[in-house]
């Protein structure tokens, strides 16, 4: 929200946030219903993996995803297996952000759906990112740039 009030940043037409689990109109912050309803339909509810002691829940609003902090050593094969068994996806980025999302929901997939919804060409899209939770946008074959301190975050520049 602070970024939206920064006069040096252009007003966005649409915003994809919550690691791709939320897509809203930039002027009203209201959901893009036709896209949001599909994401909502696949989310089983909050606290699906709260029972893992190593996970520290992030103090951010969490709808259609669960976000935690943890160390890389805590992302064990058992944790991954449980999340997969729940038919959910795990995005672990920057060696500390642990996000559980509906299966197939990520920034890249949500952006691709928004582009289709708006009837735009992918040539009109430029993505930027700096951690592995941005990788899915690059995997969609959009033109892109790595921003900030991207070295060592898992995004490779080709």
Helices and strands as residue ranges (DSSP letters): G 3-5, E 14-17, G 18-20, E 22-25, H 33-42, E 56-57, E 65-69, G 72-74, H 77-85, E 88-93, E 97-102, H 107-117, G 122-124, E 126-129, G 132-134, H 135-139, E 143-146
